[in-house]
Amino acid sequence: MNIVIAGAGKVGFDLAKTLSIGHDVAIIDNNKDALDKLSESLDILPIHGNLEDIQSYESFKGHKIDLLIVVTDNDNVNLIATLLAGTFLDISKIFVRFQNPSFTDIKLQKKLHIDTVIFPTKVASVSIAALLNYPKAMNIKFFKYTDYRLASVVVSHEKEKMLIGENRFNIVGIERKRHFFIPNSDDFVMADDLVYFFAQDEGVHATCDIFVHEHKSKIEKCVVFGGEDLGISITKALLSIHKDVKLVEKDFEICERANEKLEGKVSIINSKYGTIELFENEGLDAADIFISATKNDEYNIIKCLEAKDRGIKKVVAINNEVEYYNFMHSLGIVAMRGPKMSAYNSIMEEINSTGIILEKHFCGAKAVVYMRKLLPTSKYISKKVKPLKSNGINLFYIRDTILHNLSEKLTMQENDIIMAFCSAEVAPKTKRWIYEL
C-alpha cells in the first residue's frame, strides 16, 4: 500500500516503523529533527511541511494514496489536515485520531470522508472501567462476534503448579519471568505466572477464583492520580458506573480545570507537596483501586508502588511504552494501554482486520488473536478446514456459543467462529492460514 502519515510524534513514529515493512510510507511533519530521526532508521519518505498548509501535500497530487493516517496531538491540526488532504488528493481510506469526543458525530465524519476515527483517551478510559467488574483480573478484552472475553490473571504465590490438561481453563497464553509462550495441554501453570484465558463472563470469574488465592470484593472506592484529559475521562467513566472516585493532581490550576469539567461531582485533591501523607489524611489508603494516569510512565509506576506500599491491592498504571509492560507486571502493577499505545494498536488492528476477520494484540504485542466468522454468505460453509499444526498456536472454534478445541479437520457451519491465538513470531503464518481457510 501507499501510506501517508500526518504527524511524526510517538504514534506516527511507531506506525511508520511497523508499516514501512512491506508498504511505501511517507510521513509529514514540521519538526525536522523528528523527521531526520525517522529517516535515519527507517525506509520512508520524510516531508518537512506544515500540515495546515496545502503546499505540504503538493508532492502527492496525481498519485493514488491507499491510506492516510492523521495522528498529531492537536485535534484542530488533524481536522484541517484531513480536510485539505481529503479535498485535493486521491485517497482510498482515511484514519484520524481525535481527543475531543464531539468528533464522534457521524455526519461530520461522513462530510470529511473519514473511514475510521480513533479516540484513544476514550478507549483507555472504557478499558479501565470494564476492568472494575473483574476484581481479580489483570486485563479484559472484548470481541465483536462473541461474548467470550480474553482475560489475564496473575497466579497467587501460594498456588501449587497445576497441569493445564485437555480443555481445562481454555488457557491461550502464559507469561513467565518476562517470557511469553503458548502452552500445550501437558504444560503446567505455576505460581506468579501471568495467565491468559478465553471464557464467557461466568467462566472469567470462576477461573480467576481458581488461580487467585486472595479474596477480593467488589471495587467501589477509586483513586485516580492525574487531573488532565485522561484522568478526567477515566473519572467520568467510573462515575458512569456509579463508583466513588477521588481525583488527585499536583497542579492547582489543573485541579480547578478538572473540577469545572467534572461539574463538581468528584472530590479533587491538590497534592502539591507530595502524596505519601495524603493516603492517611485524605483516606486514600481505603481505596479498592488506585489508577495513575499521568503522561509519564515512570511517574505512574512510582505512584502505583506508593499505593501498594500503603496497602491498596489493585493498582493500575497507564502505559505508553511497550518496554515497560513486563516491568510493570513483575511489580504487580496492572499495565493499561495509554492514549498513545491505544492509538497505535487501534490503528494497526483496524488496518489488519477486515469485515469478516478481526485481529487483536495482547501481552504487550507479544501475542496476537485472529477471529473469523462464517457469515451466511460465506463460500466456506460446508467445507472442511484443516488445523494449522505448529508450535506457538492454539486453535478453537465457537459453535452455538460453545467453545471447542480445533485439533482435527472440521466441516464448517454457518455462524461458526474460528479463533487462532498465537505468538508474534508465528503471526504471519497464522494470518495466512485464517485468510485462506
C-alpha positions as CSV (number, residue, x, y, z in Angstrom):
1,M,0.0,0.0,0.0
2,N,0.9,3.6,-0.4
3,I,0.5,5.1,3.0
4,V,0.8,8.8,4.1
5,I,1.2,9.5,7.9
6,A,0.5,13.0,9.1
7,G,2.4,13.6,12.4
8,A,5.8,12.3,13.4
9,G,5.3,12.1,17.1
10,K,5.4,8.8,19.0
11,V,2.3,7.3,17.4
12,G,3.4,8.4,13.9
13,F,6.9,7.0,14.5
14,D,5.7,3.6,15.8
15,L,3.2,3.3,12.8
16,A,5.9,4.3,10.3
17,K,8.3,1.7,11.9
18,T,5.8,-1.1,11.5
19,L,4.2,-0.1,8.2
20,S,7.4,0.6,6.4
21,I,8.0,-3.1,6.3
22,G,6.0,-4.2,3.2
23,H,4.5,-0.8,2.4
24,D,5.6,2.5,0.8
25,V,5.3,5.1,3.7
26,A,5.6,8.9,3.6
27,I,5.4,11.0,6.8
28,I,4.7,14.7,7.0
29,D,5.6,17.0,10.0
30,N,7.0,20.4,10.6
31,N,9.5,19.0,13.2
32,K,12.7,18.5,11.1
33,D,14.6,16.8,13.9
34,A,11.8,14.2,14.3
35,L,11.8,13.5,10.5
36,D,15.6,13.2,10.5
37,K,15.5,10.7,13.3
38,L,12.9,8.7,11.3
39,S,14.7,8.7,8.0
40,E,18.0,7.6,9.7
41,S,16.4,4.3,10.9
42,L,13.5,3.7,8.5
43,D,13.0,3.3,4.8
44,I,10.4,6.1,4.5
45,L,9.9,9.4,2.6
46,P,10.1,12.3,5.1
47,I,8.4,15.5,4.1
48,H,9.1,18.7,6.1
49,G,5.9,20.8,6.0
50,N,3.0,22.4,7.8
51,L,0.0,20.1,7.9
52,E,-2.3,23.2,7.8
53,D,-0.7,24.4,4.5
54,I,-1.9,22.9,1.2
55,Q,1.6,23.2,-0.2
56,S,2.7,20.3,2.1
57,Y,0.6,17.9,0.0
58,E,1.7,19.0,-3.4
59,S,4.1,16.1,-4.0
60,F,1.2,13.6,-3.6
61,K,-1.1,15.2,-6.2
62,G,-1.6,12.8,-9.1
63,H,-0.7,9.8,-7.1
64,K,-3.0,7.2,-5.6
65,I,-2.9,7.0,-1.8
66,D,-4.3,3.9,-0.3
67,L,-4.4,5.1,3.3
68,L,-4.0,8.5,5.0
69,I,-3.4,8.3,8.8
70,V,-3.6,11.6,10.7
71,V,-2.2,11.3,14.2
72,T,-0.9,14.6,15.6
73,D,-1.6,15.6,19.2
74,N,-3.7,18.5,18.1
75,D,-7.4,17.9,17.1
76,N,-7.6,21.2,15.1
77,V,-4.4,20.3,13.1
78,N,-5.9,16.8,12.5
79,L,-9.1,18.3,11.3
80,I,-7.5,20.7,8.9
81,A,-5.1,18.1,7.6
82,T,-7.9,15.7,6.9
83,L,-9.9,18.4,5.2
84,L,-7.0,19.6,2.9
85,A,-5.7,16.1,2.0
86,G,-9.2,14.7,1.5
87,T,-10.2,17.6,-0.8
88,F,-7.1,17.7,-3.0
89,L,-5.7,14.2,-3.0
90,D,-6.9,10.8,-4.3
91,I,-7.2,8.8,-1.1
92,S,-8.9,5.4,-0.6
93,K,-9.2,5.4,3.2
94,I,-8.7,7.9,6.0
95,F,-7.9,7.1,9.6
96,V,-7.9,10.0,12.1
97,R,-7.1,10.3,15.8
98,F,-9.1,12.8,17.9
99,Q,-9.2,13.6,21.6
100,N,-12.4,15.7,21.7
101,P,-15.4,13.4,21.9
102,S,-17.5,15.8,19.9
103,F,-15.9,14.4,16.8
104,T,-18.0,11.2,17.3
105,D,-20.6,13.0,15.1
106,I,-21.2,10.6,12.2
107,K,-22.3,13.4,9.9
108,L,-19.0,15.2,10.4
109,Q,-17.1,12.0,9.7
110,K,-19.0,11.5,6.5
111,K,-18.6,15.1,5.5
112,L,-14.8,14.6,5.8
113,H,-14.9,11.1,4.2
114,I,-13.3,9.6,7.3
115,D,-13.4,5.8,7.4
116,T,-12.2,5.3,10.9
117,V,-11.9,7.6,13.9
118,I,-9.7,6.7,16.8
119,F,-10.5,8.1,20.3
120,P,-7.5,6.7,22.3
121,T,-8.4,8.6,25.6
122,K,-11.9,7.1,25.5
123,V,-10.6,3.6,24.6
124,A,-8.2,3.7,27.6
125,S,-11.0,5.0,30.0
126,V,-13.5,2.4,28.9
127,S,-11.0,-0.4,29.3
128,I,-10.3,0.6,32.9
129,A,-13.9,1.0,33.8
130,A,-14.6,-2.5,32.3
131,L,-11.8,-4.0,34.5
132,L,-13.7,-3.0,37.6
133,N,-16.2,-5.8,37.0
134,Y,-13.4,-8.3,37.4
135,P,-11.6,-7.5,40.7
136,K,-9.1,-10.4,40.3
137,A,-8.2,-10.0,36.6
138,M,-5.3,-8.0,35.3
139,N,-6.9,-7.2,32.0
140,I,-10.1,-7.9,29.9
141,K,-10.6,-7.7,26.1
142,F,-13.9,-7.9,24.4
143,F,-14.7,-9.1,20.8
144,K,-17.3,-8.1,18.2
145,Y,-18.7,-11.5,17.3
146,T,-18.9,-13.3,20.7
147,D,-19.5,-12.7,24.4
148,Y,-16.3,-14.6,25.2
149,R,-13.6,-12.5,26.7
150,L,-9.8,-12.7,26.7
151,A,-8.8,-12.2,30.3
152,S,-5.5,-12.3,32.2
153,V,-4.7,-13.1,35.8
154,V,-1.6,-13.4,38.0
155,V,-1.4,-16.8,39.8
156,S,-1.0,-16.4,43.5
157,H,2.3,-17.2,45.3
158,E,0.6,-19.9,47.3
159,K,-0.7,-21.9,44.4
160,E,1.0,-25.2,43.6
161,K,1.7,-25.9,39.9
162,M,-1.4,-27.3,38.0
163,L,-1.5,-29.3,34.8
164,I,-3.4,-27.5,32.2
165,G,-4.9,-30.7,30.8
166,E,-7.2,-31.1,27.8
167,N,-9.9,-28.4,27.6
168,R,-9.1,-27.1,31.1
169,F,-9.2,-23.4,31.7
170,N,-9.1,-22.5,28.0
171,I,-5.6,-21.1,28.5
172,V,-4.2,-19.4,25.4
173,G,-1.0,-17.9,26.7
174,I,1.4,-17.7,29.7
175,E,4.0,-15.1,30.5
176,R,6.6,-16.5,32.9
177,K,9.5,-14.5,34.1
178,R,9.0,-12.0,31.2
179,H,8.9,-14.8,28.6
180,F,5.6,-15.4,26.8
181,F,4.6,-18.8,25.3
182,I,1.5,-20.6,24.0
183,P,1.1,-23.6,26.3
184,N,0.1,-27.2,25.4
185,S,-2.3,-29.4,27.4
186,D,0.7,-31.1,29.1
187,D,2.2,-27.8,30.3
188,F,1.8,-26.6,33.9
189,V,0.5,-23.3,35.4
190,M,2.9,-22.1,38.1
191,A,2.8,-19.6,40.9
192,D,3.4,-16.0,39.7
193,D,2.5,-16.8,36.1
194,L,0.5,-14.2,34.1
195,V,-2.1,-16.5,32.5
196,Y,-4.3,-15.5,29.5
197,F,-7.5,-17.4,29.1
198,F,-10.6,-17.3,26.9
199,A,-14.1,-17.6,28.6
200,Q,-17.6,-16.2,29.0
201,D,-18.4,-13.9,31.9
202,E,-19.0,-16.6,34.5
203,G,-16.0,-18.5,33.3
204,V,-13.8,-15.5,33.8
205,H,-14.8,-15.1,37.4
206,A,-14.6,-18.9,38.0
207,T,-11.1,-19.1,36.5
208,C,-9.9,-16.1,38.4
209,D,-11.1,-17.8,41.6
210,I,-9.1,-20.9,40.8
211,F,-5.8,-19.0,40.2
212,V,-6.0,-16.2,42.8
213,H,-5.9,-17.2,46.4
214,E,-6.7,-13.8,47.9
215,H,-10.3,-12.8,48.3
216,K,-11.2,-9.5,46.5
217,S,-14.6,-8.0,47.0
218,K,-16.3,-5.6,44.5
219,I,-14.4,-2.5,43.6
220,E,-16.2,0.6,44.8
221,K,-13.7,3.2,46.1
222,C,-11.4,4.5,43.4
223,V,-8.5,7.0,43.3
224,V,-7.4,8.5,40.1
225,F,-4.0,10.2,40.1
226,G,-3.6,12.8,37.3
227,G,-6.1,15.5,36.5
228,E,-5.5,16.2,32.8
229,D,-7.7,14.9,30.0
230,L,-7.1,11.2,30.5
231,G,-7.6,11.4,34.3
232,I,-10.9,13.3,33.7
233,S,-12.0,10.8,31.1
234,I,-11.3,7.9,33.4
235,T,-13.1,9.6,36.3
236,K,-16.2,10.2,34.1
237,A,-16.1,6.5,33.0
238,L,-16.0,5.4,36.7
239,L,-18.8,7.9,37.6
240,S,-21.0,6.4,34.8
241,I,-20.9,3.0,36.6
242,H,-21.6,4.6,40.0
243,K,-18.2,4.3,41.6
244,D,-16.9,6.5,44.5
245,V,-14.0,8.5,43.0
246,K,-11.3,10.8,44.3
247,L,-9.1,12.7,41.8
248,V,-5.6,13.7,42.9
249,E,-3.5,16.3,41.0
250,K,-0.3,18.2,41.8
251,D,-1.0,21.3,39.7
252,F,-3.6,23.6,41.3
253,E,-4.8,25.2,38.0
254,I,-5.3,21.7,36.5
255,C,-7.3,20.8,39.7
256,E,-9.6,23.8,39.0
257,R,-10.0,22.9,35.3
258,A,-10.8,19.3,36.2
259,N,-13.4,20.4,38.8
260,E,-15.1,22.5,36.1
261,K,-15.1,19.7,33.6
262,L,-16.4,17.3,36.2
263,E,-19.0,19.8,37.3
264,G,-18.0,19.5,41.0
265,K,-19.2,15.8,41.2
266,V,-15.9,14.5,42.4
267,S,-13.6,15.2,45.4
268,I,-10.5,16.7,43.9
269,I,-7.4,16.8,46.0
270,N,-4.3,19.0,45.3
271,S,-1.1,17.1,46.1
272,K,1.3,20.0,45.6
273,Y,3.6,18.8,48.4
274,G,3.6,15.1,47.6
275,T,1.2,12.2,48.0
276,I,2.6,10.0,50.9
277,E,0.8,11.9,53.7
278,L,-2.4,12.2,51.6
279,F,-3.1,8.4,51.8
280,E,-3.8,8.8,55.5
281,N,-5.0,12.4,55.7
282,E,-7.5,12.0,52.8
283,G,-8.4,8.4,53.4
284,L,-6.8,7.3,50.1
285,D,-5.5,4.0,51.6
286,A,-9.1,2.8,51.9
287,A,-9.4,2.7,48.2
288,D,-10.1,-0.6,46.4
289,I,-8.2,0.5,43.3
290,F,-5.5,3.2,42.5
291,I,-5.1,4.4,38.9
292,S,-2.1,6.5,38.0
293,A,-3.0,8.3,34.7
294,T,-0.3,10.9,34.1
295,K,1.6,11.3,30.8
296,N,4.8,10.0,32.4
297,D,5.1,6.2,32.6
298,E,7.9,6.2,35.1
299,Y,6.0,8.5,37.4
300,N,2.9,6.3,37.1
301,I,5.0,3.3,38.2
302,I,6.3,5.3,41.3
303,K,2.8,6.4,42.3
304,C,1.5,2.8,42.0
305,L,4.3,1.5,44.1
306,E,3.5,4.1,46.8
307,A,-0.1,3.0,46.7
308,K,0.8,-0.7,47.0
309,D,3.0,0.2,50.0
310,R,0.0,1.9,51.6
311,G,-2.0,-1.4,51.3
312,I,-4.0,-0.8,48.1
313,K,-4.2,-4.2,46.5
314,K,-5.1,-3.3,42.9
315,V,-3.0,-0.6,41.3
316,V,-3.2,0.4,37.6
317,A,-0.6,2.4,35.7
318,I,-1.2,4.0,32.3
319,N,1.5,2.7,30.0
320,N,2.6,4.2,26.7
321,E,5.9,2.4,26.4
322,V,5.9,-1.3,25.3
323,E,9.3,-1.8,27.0
324,Y,7.8,-1.0,30.5
325,Y,5.0,-3.6,30.1
326,N,6.9,-6.6,31.6
327,F,8.5,-4.5,34.3
328,M,5.1,-3.3,35.5
329,H,3.7,-6.8,35.6
330,S,6.7,-8.0,37.6
331,L,5.9,-5.4,40.2
332,G,2.3,-6.5,40.5
333,I,1.0,-3.4,38.6
334,V,-1.8,-3.6,36.1
335,A,-0.4,-2.1,32.9
336,M,-3.2,-0.4,30.8
337,R,-2.6,1.0,27.4
338,G,-2.4,4.8,27.4
339,P,-3.7,7.0,24.7
340,K,-0.6,6.8,22.5
341,M,-0.3,3.0,22.7
342,S,-4.1,2.7,22.3
343,A,-4.0,4.8,19.2
344,Y,-1.2,2.7,17.7
345,N,-2.8,-0.6,18.5
346,S,-6.3,0.5,17.4
347,I,-4.9,1.7,14.0
348,M,-2.9,-1.4,13.4
349,E,-5.8,-3.7,14.3
350,E,-8.0,-1.7,12.0
351,I,-5.5,-2.0,9.2
352,N,-5.1,-5.7,9.7
353,S,-8.8,-6.5,10.1
354,T,-11.5,-6.9,7.5
355,G,-15.3,-7.2,7.7
356,I,-15.0,-10.9,8.5
357,I,-11.6,-11.3,10.1
358,L,-10.6,-9.4,13.2
359,E,-7.1,-9.0,14.7
360,K,-6.2,-8.0,18.3
361,H,-2.8,-7.9,20.1
362,F,-2.2,-8.9,23.7
363,C,0.6,-9.4,26.2
364,G,2.2,-6.2,25.1
365,A,2.1,-7.2,21.5
366,K,3.9,-10.5,22.2
367,A,0.8,-12.3,21.0
368,V,-2.0,-12.0,18.5
369,V,-5.5,-13.3,18.3
370,Y,-7.3,-13.7,14.9
371,M,-11.1,-14.3,14.7
372,R,-13.0,-15.2,11.6
373,K,-16.8,-15.6,11.5
374,L,-18.6,-17.6,8.8
375,L,-21.4,-15.3,7.7
376,P,-24.4,-16.7,5.8
377,T,-22.9,-15.6,2.5
378,S,-19.5,-17.3,3.2
379,K,-18.3,-19.7,0.5
380,Y,-16.6,-21.8,3.2
381,I,-19.8,-23.1,4.7
382,S,-19.9,-26.9,4.5
383,K,-16.2,-27.0,3.5
384,K,-13.6,-28.7,5.7
385,V,-10.9,-26.7,7.5
386,K,-7.6,-28.4,8.3
387,P,-6.0,-27.1,11.6
388,L,-2.6,-25.4,11.3
389,K,-0.1,-27.6,13.1
390,S,2.7,-25.5,14.6
391,N,4.3,-24.6,17.9
392,G,3.1,-21.3,19.3
393,I,-0.5,-21.6,18.1
394,N,-3.8,-22.5,19.9
395,L,-6.9,-23.0,17.7
396,F,-10.5,-23.0,18.8
397,Y,-13.9,-22.7,17.2
398,I,-17.2,-21.5,18.7
399,R,-20.4,-23.2,17.6
400,D,-23.8,-22.4,19.2
401,T,-21.9,-20.4,21.9
402,I,-19.8,-23.4,22.9
403,L,-16.0,-23.2,22.7
404,H,-14.2,-26.3,21.2
405,N,-10.6,-27.1,20.5
406,L,-9.8,-27.1,16.8
407,S,-7.4,-30.1,16.6
408,E,-9.0,-32.2,13.8
409,K,-10.5,-31.5,10.4
410,L,-13.8,-29.6,10.8
411,T,-16.7,-29.2,8.5
412,M,-17.6,-25.6,8.9
413,Q,-21.2,-24.3,9.5
414,E,-22.9,-21.0,9.2
415,N,-22.0,-18.6,12.1
416,D,-19.0,-20.7,13.3
417,I,-16.3,-18.5,14.7
418,I,-12.7,-19.7,14.1
419,M,-10.2,-18.4,16.7
420,A,-6.4,-18.5,16.5
421,F,-4.2,-17.4,19.4
422,C,-0.5,-17.3,18.5
423,S,2.8,-15.8,19.5
424,A,4.0,-12.8,17.5
425,E,6.8,-14.9,15.9
426,V,4.2,-17.2,14.1
427,A,1.6,-14.5,13.5
428,P,2.4,-14.1,9.7
429,K,1.9,-17.8,9.2
430,T,-1.2,-17.9,11.3
431,K,-2.7,-14.9,9.5
432,R,-2.2,-16.6,6.1
433,W,-3.9,-19.7,7.3
434,I,-7.0,-18.0,8.6
435,Y,-7.3,-15.9,5.5
436,E,-7.0,-18.9,3.3
437,L,-9.4,-21.3,5.1
